[in-house]
Amino acid sequence: MISLRGFLFSAMMLLVSQSFAQENYVSKVWVADNGDGTYKNPVLNADYSDPDAIRVGDNFYMVSSSFTDMPGLPILQSKDLVNWKLIGHALKKLPPYDIYNKPQHGNGVWAPSIRYHNNEFYIYFPDPDYGIYVIKTQKAEGPWSEPVLVTAGKGLEDPCPLWDDDGQAYMVHAYAGSRAGIKSVLVLKKLNKAGDKVIDDGVIVYDGHKTDPTIEGPKLYKRNGYYYIFAPAGGVSTGWQVVLRAKNIYGPYERKEVMDQGHSLINGPHQGAWVTTQTDEDWFLHFQDRVAYGRVVHLQPMHWVNDWPIIGTDRDGDGKGEPVVTYKKPNVGETYPIETPAESDEFNNNMLGLQWQWMANPQPAWSFMNSANGTLRLYSYKADSVANLWFAPNVLLQKFPAEEFRITTKLTFKPNLKLEHEKAGLVIMGMSYADIAIESRNDGNYMVYSICKDADKGNAELETVLGKATGTTVYFRVRVTNRAHCRFSYSLDGQHFTDAGDEFIAVAGKWIGAKAGLFCTRQSQTNDSGWADVDWFRVEKL
């Protein structure tokens, strides 16, 4: 017979384990940890482009580009460099606010860097149209400070600071030719002691025109008396990793290629971050451009030979590595549970899941958590003078989580009967997009399927009416298969699904992969709107 004390202990442990299980989300479609002491790449099979990372104590933190998807600057945390979770965003809204209240695809937050200095986290991020900003906090989860403009200018990109041994702060950055009119050079500038203002005009420390065209994404480090600049060159999908070193921070810098695609299937491989574990192992995180699937994150072993790093595995002994597909997990002194960034959302909490982002600075009346019903309420919103959803700010999206997956969502639609053409549905968004939705008309609600080719050029949707909806609760589904082939379907009972229209092949957005999510729109303005209550959004295996 179990004693009362034993029963209470067992019950308590059950609650703890349930809480732990909820806290440690595990994807149904991609897990990098093989469970046998090895891992497979990508460690993040989602569009976390331009990653930078650091270790603080026993925790690794990563940040990535977010362009104009808000909240921006996602912060990920890991204990072992393989299992990652999303813990917050450093940027709630992007300045100038009046500009970024509307979608500005491809603009906004480009490649950031994250550092830890004087017991504070710093993120430096560029906006190529306005300049380089810094934000900081004492806790990586936030809240983060408001952005401070470190230096203004067009085309300034990919900043990275370094506080030298004497306390002097520096920042290296590159230039975007589309704005600055120059590229393929790296410039070093001094910062003030607080690290929030540039105090000189800077000097060129490397010109890549001869051997490293389009060199960018520099990361500045110091080791064994050398200053190192890690930087990719040669283009996002076809380039290689360069490391520069010098005894003086201003150079002259020696150059070495330390990784390229080699005989692997991992193209690029593009910019990233060097981190060192508690056991003095060195590792490198970088991205690979997979077009519609975005820029996914890989983890490479790294070691030093004669004060030069070799990233990946050097199979032919030429001093240059190539990416690995599977490898032994980093030694961090302990073993940690499998965990991945969240994808599915039951909308049962008072806060929207961290995986969600809007296509512009969010406005307070677009959505609310309807906690009494365990739903997300999306209010219909009319954006001014938009040709299609590509230009609508109130589209709620998340990243593709794997090469193949299935999304199913359940929603209840309550349109304003005084309006026509309110619409709520499921979308696969890119420079071309497709969606399935329920739409109000003067004689009732209809199921519709739309495709918009070259939406970024302002083209109109081609809408197909699938039939009249017999109720207000509907289920929408999309199956994504190899090479981003998407098949939409709908159901009125959640059991029997009917295919909708032609197959759609997802395409990338502007500097990002395709995304999946929800929308609720209207075509006319009044003093009240209808809404859609989204019960859940589930990402599962096919």
N, C-alpha and C positions, 0 to 999 in steps of 0.2 A: 504494500500500500504506500502511495506517495504521501509524504507529510505535507502539511499546509505550507511550511517554509519552502519545501521543494517545489510545490505547485506554483507558489508565488515567484520563486526564482526562475522556473521554467517559463512562466508567463512573461516575466520581465525580459528574459533573453529573447523570447519570440518577438516582443515589441521592438527591442533593440535591433534584432536581425532584420525585421521588416523595414524599420527606419533606414538601416544601413543599405538594404537592397534598393530602396527608393532613391537614396542619395547617390548610390553608385550605379548609374545608368549603364546598361550594356546594349549596344546596338544589335538589332536582329539582322543587319545586312552587311556590316563590316566591323571586324575586330582584328587589330594588328597583333595582339598578344596571342601566340600559338599555344600557350598554356604548358609548354614543355621547356621553358627557359630560353626560347627563341622568339623572334618577332618577324613579321613580314612588312614590307613597304607597300604602300605608304602607311605611315603610322597615323596620319590623319587623312582619310580618303575624302576630303572635302576642301572647298576653296578657301583655304587660309593662306592667301598669297603673301609673298615678301615677308616670311616669318623672321622675327628676331627673338632671341631667348636669353635668359640668364638663370643662374642658380643662386638662391638665397637660402642658406641653411640646408635643409633637406628637401626644399621645394624648387622645382623648375617652373618658370613663368615664360609664357610666349605671347607675343602680340603680332597682329598682322594688319595689312591694309584693309580698309573698308570703303574707300571711295565715298559715295554719298548715301550708302545704306546706313540707316540709323536705328538704334544706337550704334555707335561706331567704335573702332579700336577694340575688338574682342580680346579679352584676357583669358588665357587658358593656363591651367595648372597641372603639373604632373609630379609624381614621386620617382618615376623611373624612366622618363623620356619616351615611353611606349604607350602607356595608358594616360590619356588626357581627359580633363573635364573643363567645360566652360564655366568660369566663375563670375563673369561680369563684363561690363564694357566701360572703357575709360572716358568715352565721349557720349553724352546724352544728346546733344545737338551740335551742329557744325556751324561756326561763323564764317562769313557774314550771314546772319540768320535770314535776312530777307532774300538773299540769293538762294540758299539751300533749303528754303521752305518748299521749293519745287525741285523735281528730279533734275540732276545735272550729271547724267551718266558718264562715268569715266573721269570725272573731276573729283575734287575733295581730298580725302585722306589717301595719299600714296604711301610708299614704304616707310614705316616707322622704325624706331629703335627704342629698346627698353634697357634701362640701367638702374643700378642700386647704389646710392651714394649718400653718405652722412645719414644713414638710417631712413632714407626716403627712396621711393621708386620714382624714376623720371621716364617719361615718354616724350621723345622728339618726333614730330610728324610734319611732313611737308604738305602744303596745298600748292600745287604748281602755278596757280593763278594769283596767289597772295603772299606766300612766303613760308617760313618754317616756324612752327609753334612748339611750346613745351607745356606739359602738364605734369603734376606730381601728386603724391599721396604717401601716407605712412603704411597703408594697407593695400595690397594689390587688388582686393575686391572692391576698393573704393570706399567713400566717394573720392573722386579725383578733382583737382583744382580746375578752375576755368582756364581755357587756353590763353597763353601769353605769347605775343608775337616776338620771336627771338630776332628775326631779320626779315624784312620785307623784300619782295622781288619776284619777278616772273621766271618760272622754269627752275627754281631751286628744288632739288629732289633728294630723297634718300639720305637724310642727315644721321650722323652718329657721333656722340660725344666721347671724350676721354678726359678724366681728371688725372693729371700727371702726378708724379711723386712729390713735386714741389707745390702742389695745390693748384697750379695753373690749369684751366679748363680749355679744351680745344673741341672743334667740331669739323668733321670732314663731310662733304656732300658732293653730289654730282649735279649735272644740268640736263634738263629735258629740252631737246632741240626744238620741239614743237612750240615752246613758249620763249625760251631764252635765245634761240637762234644759234646756240653752240651746244655741243655734246661731246662725249668721249673724253672728258677731262675730270679729274678729281681735285677739289680745292680744300685747303685747310684754313680755318679761321679760328681766332682766339675768342673765347667767351669770358664774360665777367665772372667774378667768384661765385655768384648765385647761379650761373649757368643759364640765365634767361635773356642775355643780350650779347650780340656779336659786337666786338670792340675794335676790329680792324677790317681791312678790305680783303684779307686772305691772299694766299699764294697757291699757284698750281703745284701740286706734289706729284701728279702723274698725268701724262698725256697718252691716251691709248690709241690714237689714230693709226699709228703704224702697225702695231701687233694686236691690239685689243679694242677693235671698234665697238662702240656702244657700251663702254665700260660704265658701270653704275652700281647702285646698291652697296656702297662701301661700308665696312664695319671695322672700327679702329680698336686695336688691342695693344697691350704691352706684355712682353715675356722675355726673361733672360737678357735684359738690356736692349732688346730689339723692339722697335715699333712695327706693328703689322697692320696692313690693310687687306682685308679679304674682300674681293669684289668679283662679280660675274661679268663676263664680256661676251660679245658675239651674238647677242640676241636671246630672247626669252626661250624660244623652242629649240635653238640650235647651238647654244653657246657653251662656255666652259668656265671653270673656276680659276681665278688668278689670285695669288697671294703676293703682296709686295712687302719688303722689309727694309729697315734702315736703322742705323744707330742714333740718328738725329730725326726728330719727328718731322722736320721739313725735308728730309732726304739728303742725298739722292737715294732713291729706292731701287733695290734689286727686284727682279721679277721672276716668278716661276708659275707655270701651270700646274695645279695640284689635283685637278679632277676634270674629266670630261666623260661623255657617254661611253666611249670605248666600245666594247662588244656587248654592252648591256642593252636593254630595251627602254631605259630611262633617258628620254631626251632632255636636252638642256645641259646639265642640271643647273638650276638657277640659284639666285641669291639666298643666303641663309645666315646661320649663326653658329659660332663655336662655343661649346659649353664643356665644363670639366666636372666630373662627379666627385663625390666625397672620397672616393677611392683612387682619385687621380687618373681616371680614364678620360680621354678626350673624345668628343662626339661632335658631329656637325648636322644641323637641321637645315634643309633647303627645300625648295619647291620644284615641281615638275609641271609644265603646262600640258593639260589634257583637254584643251579646247572647251567643248560643251560642259565637261565635268569640272572645269576650273583648274586652279593651280594647287595641286595636292602636295602634302608635306611628307618628305622622306627623312629618315634618320640614317646617318652614315658613321661607321667607325672612323677614327682619325688617330694618327700617331705621328711622332716627330722623328726626323732623321736629319742630323746636322743643322738643327734649328730651322728646318723647313717642315711644314705639315704635309702629310699625304692623306687625302680624304678618300674613303672607300677602300677598295682592295687593289693592290698593285700586282696584278697577275703576271705581267711580263717584266717586272723589275726595272721599269724605266723611271721610277720616281714619281709617277703620276697615277692616281687611283681612278677607279671607275665605280659607279654605284652598285650597291648590293640589293638583292631582292629579299633574301632572308639572312638572318644573322643572330648570333647570341645576344641576348638582352644586356644592356649596360649593368655593370656591377655597382649598385648603390648601397650595398651593405644589408639590404633587406629585400623581401619579396612582397609585392603589393597586389591587391585584387585587380581583376580586369575591370576597366572602366572606359567609357567613351563619352563624347559630347552628346547631349540629349537631342533627339529627333522627334519622336512622337510626343504629343501633348494631349492630356485628358482635360485640360482647362478646369481642374478642380481646385486650384489654388487662387489666392488673391493677386498673384503676380503672373504676368505673361512669361512663358518659358524664355530662357536666355537665347535660344536658337533663332528667335524671330527678329527680323529687321524690316523697317519701312523703307520705301524707296526715296525718302526725303526726311527732313526734320519732322518728327511726329507732332500732330496737333491733338489737343485733349479730347475733342469730341468724336474722334474717329472710332474709338473702341473703349470698352470697359470689361473688366472681369465681372461676370454675372454670377457671383459666388453662390447665391441662393439656389441657382439652377445647375451649378457646375458647368457653366458654358462661357465662351468668349462671345460677347456681343459686338458685332460690327455694324455701325450705323452707316447708312448710305451717304455718300458725299459726292458733290458735284465740283470737280476741279475746273478752273477757268480755262476755256479755250484749248482743250486737249483733243488731239486727233484720235487717240487710242490709249490703251492701258499703259503703254511705255512711258507716257508723259503724265500719268496720274500719280500723285504722291502717296495716296492711301492704299497701296498694295503691300500686303504683309507677307514676307517671304522668308524662306530658309534655304540653306545650301543643299545641293545634291549630296547624298551621304555615301554613295557607292556607285558602281557601274550598272548594277541591276537592282531594282527594288520596286515596291508597290506602295502607293499612298491611297488610303481611303479616309474620307471625312464625312461626318454626319452633320447636317445643319437644318435648322427650321427657319423658314423665310416668312417674315411679316412685313409686307410692303405697305407703304402709305397709299391708301385707296384713292387719294386725290392726285397721285402722281402716276405717270406711265413710265415704263422702261427703267424701273429700279432693277438691279441685277446683282446677284451674289453667287460666287462660285469658286472653283478650283482652277488654278492657272499654272502653266509651265512658262516662265518668263525668260526672254532673251531678246536679242535684236529682232528676231521673229518670235512670236509666241502663239500659244493655243490655250483655250480655256473651255470648260464646261460649266454651265450656270443655269439657275432658275431666274426667269425674267418676268416682271409684271407687265400686263397689257390691259386694255380696257375691258376685255372679256375673260380675264383670268390669268393664271400663271403658266408659263411655258418653259420646257426644257430646251436649251439652245447650246449649240457647239460652235465655237468661233476660232478661226485661224487668221493671224495677221502677219503677212510676209513683209519683211523689211519694215518693221514697225518704227524703227528709229528714223526712217525717212518720212514719217507722217502718214503712211498708208492707212486706209480704213480696214476694219475687220470684215471678213467674209463670214456671215453668220448663217448657220443652218438650223432651222426649227426641227427639233426631234419629236415633239409632241406636246400635248397639253398635260400639265401636272395635275394629278387628281387630289393631291394633298399639299400640305405646306412643309412636310419633312421629307428630305431627299438625302441620298447617299451618292457621293461622287468618288470616282476612282481613276487613277492613272497608273499604268504599268510601264515602267521604264526598263528597256532591255538593252543589250549590247549596242554600242555606238549611238546611244541616246535616242533610240526609237521609242516613241510614246504612244500608247493606246489608251484613250479615254473611254469611260463607261459610266452608267448611272443606274440607280436602283431606287425603287419606292419602298422596298421592305428590308433592304440590307442583306438580302440573300441571293436574289436573282438580278444579275447585272446585264445591261444591254449596251453593246458597243456603240460609240458615238462617232460618226463621220469617218474621215480618212485618218490613217496613221500620220503622226506629226513627228518630225525629227528635230529635237531640241538643238538650239544653237547658243553660243556664248552671248553674254552681254558685253558691255564696253569694259574691257580689262578684267571681267569676271566670268565665271561659269554661269550656265543656266541655273535658275532657282525655281523652287516650287512653293506655292502658297495660296493665299486667300484674298478675295476682294469683295467689296460691296459698294456699288456706285449708283448714281442716278444722272439723268440728263437734264433735269430742270430743277429750279431752285424754289423752295418754299420755306416756311418757318418751322417745319418738322419733317422728319424723315422716317422711312421704314428701317428695318434692321434684319440681320441674320444672326441667330444664336447658334454658334458652332459648338457642338457637343464634344467632339474629339477629332484629332488629326493623327492618324497612325501610319507609321513607316514600318513595313514588314517585308519579309522575303516573298519572292514571286511564288 
